[in-house]
């Protein structure tokens, strides 16, 4: 029987998370290239991937794990080139303990698209 020390278990968990995040980032970048080619064609792939990885990390810190929501938030971040997670305008959302993470992300996405339609 293999016995893992807590630091070994943590290292394995961190490696697993990093691999999943990279896989999700590749999937999101591929989907962005398909759906929003006019936006991504002028961007450097490394820059796009680093933005997507940052969005994934920010989402995971806030327990937002739905791939579609992470895709939409990445799309918003790439379009606006603004870190929406640090904006004061949306701070009320992230500090609201009555909303679930899924609802917070949905509200953020709908807020952005509503603003662009006005």
N, C-alpha and C positions, 0 to 999 in steps of 0.2 A: 504494500500500500504506500502510495506517495503522500507525503505530508508536506504541505506548502507553508512556508512562513508567511505572516501577513504582508510583508514587503514584497514577497514573490507574487502573491496573489494580486496585490495592487499593481505590480508591474505588468502582469498578464492582462488584467482588466484594462489598464491604460493602453496597452498595445491593441487589444481588441477594439476599444473605442476609436483609436486612431485609424485603424483599418476600415471600420464601418464609416467613419466620417469621410475618408478619402473616396470610398466607393460611392457614397451619397453625393459628394462633390462632383465626381465624374458624371454621375447620372444627371445631376442638375445642370451642369455645364453643357452636356449633350442636348438636353431638352431646351435649354436657352438658345443654343445655336440653331435648333430646329424651329422654335416658335418665335424667337426674337432675333433673327439673323441680322437685321439691319442695325441693331444696337450692339451686338457682340462682334460683328465682323471687323470693326475698327479698333477693338480692344486687344491688348496683349493677353494671350492665354494664361500666362503665369499670374498676371494681375487679376484677371477674372476669377481664377481658381483661388487665389488668396482671399478675395472678397467673399466668395462663397464659403470658404472654410471659416472665415471670421463670423459670418452669419450663422453657420451651423453651430459654432461654439457659443455664440451669444444666445441662440435658441435653446441649446441644451442647458445652459445656466439657468434658464427660466422655465425649464421642463416642457418646452415646446418640441415635440418629437415627430409630429405629422410631416411626412415628406412633402406633401402638397403645400402646406403652409410654409415650410422652409424654402421651397421653390419660389413661392410668391414673394416672400420677404427678400430673397436673394435678387429677384427681378426688380423689386422696388429699390433695393440698395444700389443696384447697377444703374438703373435709370436715373436716380436722383444724385448718386454719388455722395450721399449723406448717411451718416451712421444713425439710423432711426432709433436704435436702442439707447442712445445717449441724449436724444432730443428732450428738452424740457416739456414740449407740447404733449408727449406721450408718456411722461413720467407717471401721471396719475394712473395710467393703465397697468403699468408694471408693479405699482405699489398697492393695487386693489386686491385685497385678500379674499374678496367675495367672488371673484371670477376665477374660473379654472384656466390653466395655461392655454388650452385649445381656444377658449372664448376670447382670451386676451389677444392671441395671434389673429383670430378671425376679425375682431374689432379693429385691430391695427391695419389689416389688409383692406377691409371695407372702408375705413376712414381715408386711407390714401387714395383709393380709386374714386371715392365720392368727391374728394377735394379736386381731383383732376377733371371730373365731369362738370364742376361748377364754372 
